[in-house]
Amino acid sequence: MSRNRFLFLMLLGLSILSTQRDVQAANKPNIVILLADDLGWGDVGYHGSDIKTPNIDSIAQEGVALDRFYVCPMCSPTRAGFMTGRYPNRFGMMRAVIPPWRDYGLPTSEVTLPELLKTAGYNRRGIIGKWHLGHSKPDHHPLEHGFTYFYGHYNGAIDYFTHEREGETDWHRNHDTIHEEGYATDLLAADAAKFISDSPQDSPYFLYVPFNAPHSPFQAKEEDLKKYPKRKGNKKTLAAMIDSLDQGVGKILNAIEERGDADNTFVIFFSDNGGVRNVADNKPLRGAKLTPYEGGIRVVACARYPEGGLVGGKTITTRCGYIDLLPTLCGLAKVAVPEGLTLDGVNVLPAWQGKKTVADRTWFTYEAQGNNTDKVWAATSDRWKLIMKGPALAATDPSVIKSELFDLANDPYETKDVLAGHHREAAMLMLKLNEFTLWGVDGIPVYSKGREGFTVPEDWIIQTE
């Protein structure tokens, strides 16, 4: 065989392989993750609210409602866990959120969902909204964790109109701070819709839209406030903010429809934690954000994927949650998880499709945002939930530990502590909790540490080293 012919055949083979990869990528579903911030269980229409959420409701009505979807009781840990498929205590990001004065972020050693999707032909991988996984170093930036496009803000609790946090503009496109007018929710939704419409038809895209709404500060547009004359104060403003959030979800869903490939687009909507106490409505669940009770960690969630059988408005009662998203979406995109990578989540898509069940497993919650003497742990099985509060699980003085046990199968709203009659069940969950604490480190200190004397960087620019 001549050298030229050999080179021709080699190039032809490489071309065929490349074409095959392109065809395989083109057949994979688009993936859209819509995340609300501090949305209460009872603050959507399909859970009986007076707040108008027809677009969020449509995902549950046309797809499936995920009735037992669990997250962390606060936002940064939920985001870190869903991005990695791992409990964030494994890399020091579970006990508290990342406040503006914190020099900490998602470690680059962690393998993220967008990094894995890159290997499967997802060339466009966007995050539009609130990052909240680090902002003090270049390595903390979302573009260093597998995303190809970023538009939004690093911190939580930005002003919806000025886009400021701590008096400086926290609003960016990729690495550049930008100054523009507009209500944050509207701007994010418009950019997300554009990302979808600009994505090529011949390859799949991944879009993560972590809205800041309806997190405080409680700020809404006048036209949305007028829709809720019977509500007062922050509850009125919250309703208007959620209404605006739903409008944004509608814009994104419309952009998906207009592309013509909605049937092959996986969409999931959920909240990063429960709603804020005395403002949001978490009923009939007990508790709120920053608590281990169901109202703090069991959240509004729904998904739609027609080609994958997530249709018909069914209610899925399988217990699942944030750490399951990475393995589920990797399964959907046919991505091989690297050998040796420890995942805590599992692929729950077959359960959502009604093909398989998920084995009973212990689900863990940990929170110590306020101080070192008021830590909270919870371990949950399909039936039982053990909650423990105190300075340490292995405290030398057992009297400083307060424990509660709930029978969720018969008391889903946690109205009665049954610890006195079920010490054996509590002891089994206690063993699991002790094992869980060995997996990782606190990492992030308590919320207030470092606040005094903190100097806000101009325009929240991440300085290069």
Stockholm file with secondary structure:
# STOCKHOLM 1.0

chainA/1-465         MSRNRFLFLMLLGLSILSTQRDVQAANKPNIVILLADDLGWGDVGYHGSDIKTPNIDSIAQEGVALDRFYVCPMCSPTRAGFMTGRYPNRFGMMRAVIPPWRDYGLPTSEVTLPELLKTAGYNRRGIIGKWHLGHSKPDHHPLEHGFTYFYGHYNGAIDYFTHEREGETDWHRNHDTIHEEGYATDLLAADAAKFISDSPQDSPYFLYVPFNAPHSPFQAKEEDLKKYPKRKGNKKTLAAMIDSLDQGVGKILNAIEERGDADNTFVIFFSDNGGVRNVADNKPLRGAKLTPYEGGIRVVACARYPEGGLVGGKTITTRCGYIDLLPTLCGLAKVAVPEGLTLDGVNVLPAWQGKKTVADRTWFTYEAQGNNTDKVWAATSDRWKLIMKGPALAATDPSVIKSELFDLANDPYETKDVLAGHHREAAMLMLKLNEFTLWGVDGIPVYSKGREGFTVPEDWIIQTE
#=GR chainA/1-465 SS CCHHHHHHHHHHHHHHHHHHHHHHHHHSCEEEEEEESSCCTTSSGGGTCSSCCHHHHHHHHHSEEETTEECCSSHHHHHHHHHHTSCGGGGTCSSSCCCTTCCCCCCTTSCCHHHHHHTTTCCEEEEEEECCSCCSSGGGSGGGTTCSEEEEESSSSCCTTTCEETTEECCEETTEECCCCSCHHHHHHHHHHHHHHHSCTTSCEEEEEECCTTCSSCCCCHHHHTTCTTCCHHHHHHHHHHHHHHHHHHHHHHHHHHHTCGGGEEEEEEESSCCCTTTSCCTTSSCCTTSSSHHHHEECEEEEBGGGTBCTTEEECCCEEGGGHHHHHHHHTTCCCCTTCCCSCCCCHHHHTTSCCCCCCCEEEEECCSCTTSEEEEEECSSEEEEEEESCTTCSSGGGCEEEEEETTTCTTCCCCCGGGCHHHHHHHHHHHHHHHTSCCCCSCCTTTTCTTCCCCGGGCCCCC
#=GC SS_cons         CCHHHHHHHHHHHHHHHHHHHHHHHHHSCEEEEEEESSCCTTSSGGGTCSSCCHHHHHHHHHSEEETTEECCSSHHHHHHHHHHTSCGGGGTCSSSCCCTTCCCCCCTTSCCHHHHHHTTTCCEEEEEEECCSCCSSGGGSGGGTTCSEEEEESSSSCCTTTCEETTEECCEETTEECCCCSCHHHHHHHHHHHHHHHSCTTSCEEEEEECCTTCSSCCCCHHHHTTCTTCCHHHHHHHHHHHHHHHHHHHHHHHHHHHTCGGGEEEEEEESSCCCTTTSCCTTSSCCTTSSSHHHHEECEEEEBGGGTBCTTEEECCCEEGGGHHHHHHHHTTCCCCTTCCCSCCCCHHHHTTSCCCCCCCEEEEECCSCTTSEEEEEECSSEEEEEEESCTTCSSGGGCEEEEEETTTCTTCCCCCGGGCHHHHHHHHHHHHHHHTSCCCCSCCTTTTCTTCCCCGGGCCCCC
//
